[in-house]
Amino acid sequence: MPAFEAQKISKVRVSNRAAYDRESVFAVLDRYIVAHAAFVVESRPVVIPMVYGRIGDRVYLHGARATRFIKALRDGAPASVGVTLVDGLVLGRSAFHSSCNYRSVVLHGEAVETRDEAEREAALAAITDHLVPGRWDETRPPMRKEMRATGVLRLTIEAASCKSRSGPPVDEDSDYDLPIWGGVIPLATIAGEPQGDDRLLPGVDVPASVSRLLAAGR
């Protein structure tokens, strides 16, 4: 796949851990659930964790229209979005060589509020289905008052980078002779047993979207 526009925000400290092609970036972006969105309000940086959705080269974020997040970006402003998957704790024989195995993506672009109703609904469906694929079609359609109260931001990706690390610690040659344990502790996020709420109607079963999620072992 082609790379995003080459826009170096800063030097990559370990260049062999970086990738800039769409396939690498989207693989991480589509796997994770929570993004940290960064923007500037009154000359001060702000970072907010939130769920998101992706359609092509566009990432969608949403929130109440009254929030400063929506107000600050609704007319267009630079923003950045980052996601990280931690796959393991890497324990070196020295603190210096201890690390994490991870996959991460950082996106840069201009965020703007979309006011097109069809795009807004498609964005909210993408956000919902990003959490649990197929869930949007199982829920009731949003009411007009809910749509009016919700701001939807579109971030068109202008530049992106993907970084990752895998494998055991890389210790100093002399440290391998030390009687100190070194290795990796794998970490994973898994879906647990679904818990229906107390007001669930009798006979309502776990939906197909949830069953598929559990079967996939997310």
C-alpha positions in Angstrom: 0.0 0.0 0.0 1.2 3.6 -0.6 2.6 5.6 2.2 0.9 8.7 3.7 2.5 12.0 2.8 6.0 12.1 4.1 5.8 14.6 6.9 8.5 14.1 9.6 7.2 15.6 12.9 10.4 14.6 14.7 13.3 12.3 14.2 12.5 8.6 14.9 14.8 7.4 17.7 14.7 3.8 16.6 14.1 3.9 12.8 13.7 0.2 12.3 10.7 0.2 14.6 8.8 2.7 12.4 6.5 2.3 9.4 4.5 4.8 7.4 2.3 2.7 5.0 -1.4 2.5 5.3 -1.5 -1.2 5.9 0.6 -1.0 9.0 -1.1 2.1 10.3 -4.7 0.7 9.8 -3.8 -2.7 11.3 -3.1 -1.1 14.6 -5.8 1.6 14.4 -8.5 -1.0 13.7 -7.4 -3.3 16.5 -7.4 -0.9 19.4 -10.5 0.6 21.1 -9.4 3.9 22.8 -7.6 6.8 21.2 -6.0 9.8 22.9 -6.8 12.9 21.0 -4.6 15.9 21.4 -5.4 19.5 20.5 -4.8 23.1 21.8 -7.2 25.3 23.7 -6.2 28.8 24.6 -2.5 28.0 23.9 -2.5 25.0 26.2 -2.2 21.4 25.0 -5.1 19.1 26.0 -5.3 15.3 25.6 -8.6 13.4 25.9 -9.1 9.6 25.8 -12.1 8.5 23.7 -13.5 5.9 21.4 -13.3 6.4 17.6 -14.1 5.0 14.2 -12.4 4.9 10.9 -13.7 5.2 7.3 -10.9 5.2 4.8 -8.4 7.9 5.5 -10.7 9.6 8.0 -11.0 9.0 11.7 -14.2 10.1 13.5 -14.5 11.3 17.1 -17.7 12.4 18.8 -18.9 14.1 22.0 -21.5 16.4 23.3 -21.7 19.6 21.2 -21.4 21.7 24.4 -17.9 20.3 25.3 -14.8 22.3 24.7 -13.4 19.5 22.6 -16.1 19.9 20.0 -16.1 23.7 20.3 -12.3 24.0 19.9 -12.2 21.9 16.7 -15.6 22.4 15.1 -14.4 25.1 12.6 -11.1 23.3 11.8 -7.9 23.0 13.7 -4.7 20.9 13.8 -5.1 17.7 16.0 -3.3 14.5 16.7 -4.6 11.1 17.6 -2.5 8.3 19.2 -3.3 4.6 20.0 -1.1 2.0 21.6 -1.4 -1.8 22.1 0.9 -3.2 24.8 1.7 -6.8 24.0 4.1 -7.6 26.8 6.5 -6.4 29.5 10.2 -6.9 28.5 12.4 -7.4 31.5 16.1 -7.0 30.7 18.9 -8.0 33.0 19.5 -4.3 33.5 16.9 -1.6 34.0 18.3 0.2 30.9 17.3 -2.6 28.6 13.8 -3.2 30.1 11.0 -2.1 27.9 7.6 -3.1 26.4 6.5 -5.0 23.4 4.0 -2.8 21.7 2.3 -1.5 18.5 1.4 2.2 18.3 0.1 4.7 15.8 0.3 8.5 15.8 -1.9 10.4 13.3 -1.8 14.1 12.4 -4.3 16.1 10.5 -7.0 18.8 10.6 -10.1 18.1 12.6 -13.4 19.7 11.7 -17.0 19.1 12.7 -19.0 17.5 10.0 -22.6 18.8 9.6 -23.7 16.5 6.8 -26.3 14.3 8.3 -25.5 11.2 6.2 -21.8 11.5 7.1 -22.6 12.0 10.8 -24.8 8.9 10.9 -22.1 6.9 9.0 -19.5 8.1 11.4 -21.5 7.2 14.5 -22.2 3.8 13.0 -18.4 3.3 12.4 -17.6 4.3 16.0 -20.3 1.9 17.4 -19.1 -1.0 15.2 -15.5 -0.3 16.0 -16.3 -1.2 19.6 -18.4 -4.3 18.7 -18.7 -5.0 14.9 -22.3 -5.3 13.8 -23.7 -3.6 17.0 -25.1 -0.5 15.2 -27.7 -2.6 13.3 -28.9 -4.3 16.5 -29.7 -1.0 18.3 -32.6 1.5 17.8 -31.8 4.4 15.5 -30.7 7.6 17.2 -33.5 10.1 18.0 -33.3 13.6 16.4 -32.6 15.2 19.8 -29.7 12.8 20.3 -28.3 13.7 16.9 -28.7 17.4 17.6 -26.8 17.1 20.9 -23.9 15.2 19.4 -20.9 16.7 17.7 -19.0 14.6 15.2 -15.4 15.5 14.3 -13.7 14.3 11.2 -9.9 14.0 11.2 -8.5 13.5 7.7 -5.2 11.8 8.1 -2.4 13.9 6.6 0.5 12.1 8.2 0.9 8.9 10.2 3.5 6.7 11.7 3.4 3.2 13.2 6.0 2.0 15.7 6.3 -1.4 17.2 8.6 -3.6 19.3 8.6 -7.4 19.7 10.8 -10.1 21.0 13.0 -10.6 24.1 15.2 -8.1 25.8 18.4 -7.1 24.0 20.9 -7.0 26.8 24.6 -6.2 26.9 26.7 -9.2 25.9 28.3 -9.2 29.3 25.0 -9.2 31.1 24.0 -12.6 29.8 26.4 -14.2 32.3 24.6 -12.6 35.2 22.3 -14.7 37.4 19.3 -12.4 36.7 16.1 -13.4 35.0 15.4 -11.8 31.6 12.4 -12.4 29.3 8.9 -11.3 28.4 5.6 -11.2 30.3 2.9 -11.3 27.6 -0.1 -9.1 28.2 -3.5 -9.3 26.5 -7.0 -7.8 26.7 -9.8 -10.3 26.4 -13.6 -10.1 26.5 -15.1 -11.7 29.6 -18.5 -13.3 30.1 -21.3 -10.9 29.0 -23.4 -9.5 32.0 -26.9 -8.4 31.2 -28.2 -5.4 33.1 -30.9 -5.7 35.8 -33.6 -4.4 33.6 -33.1 -6.8 30.7 -36.4 -8.2 29.5 -37.0 -11.9 29.9 -36.0 -14.0 26.9 -33.6 -11.4 25.4 -30.5 -13.4 24.5 -26.9 -12.2 24.0 -26.9 -10.6 20.5 -25.0 -12.0 17.5 -22.5 -9.2 17.5 -21.4 -10.1 21.1 -21.3 -13.8 20.3 -19.0 -13.1 17.3 -16.8 -10.9 19.5 -16.4 -13.6 22.1 -15.7 -16.2 19.4 -13.0 -14.0 17.9 -11.3 -13.8 21.3 -10.8 -10.1 21.4 
